[in-house]
Amino acid sequence: MVLLYGVGRERDEARHQLRKLTKDLLKILNTNGSSESAEDGQRMRKPKQETFPSLESTFTRLQHLSYFDQHHVTSQISCNVLEQITSFASGTSYHLPLAHHVQFIFDLMEPALNINGLIDFAVQVTTETSLRRMLFLGEWRYRKAVLFQGSK
């Protein structure tokens, strides 16, 4: 950042712009589309309406950034989604990113020419989901074998 923007007001404005864009993209990706409800069946009160960024406006704002800033934003977003997947797989979270959110990350990385990030993200998502699937199937087979042995 220092090499691109120097020291001072320009650098602070550039950092603020990156943080705001990353925050808006994460806000879009962290919406799960379902209505939250209280435990007793009553609807929870929604906090005051926030201004929600649109996909098109954030996509255009990302395209207007420099090459290095686009890589920075897309890598931060992909790391966040990978954290969501691993926390869901480990059982610490109930929120799994939707398929069109993962596709949106691929769509962000493509015009940013973040090919290495795109390939790394695809490999990590594939590895994480296949490992968890193998663990789940292995655990299921073990439980099934224990049940059949116990019934004999």
Secondary structure by P-SEA (a helix, b strand, c coil): ccccccccaaaaaaaaaaaaaaaaaaaaaacccbbbbcccccccccccccccccaaaaaaaaaaccaaaaaaaaaaaaaaaaaaaaaaaaccccccccaaaaaaaaaaaaaacaaaaaaaaaaaaaaaaaaaaaaaaaaaaaaaaaaaaaac
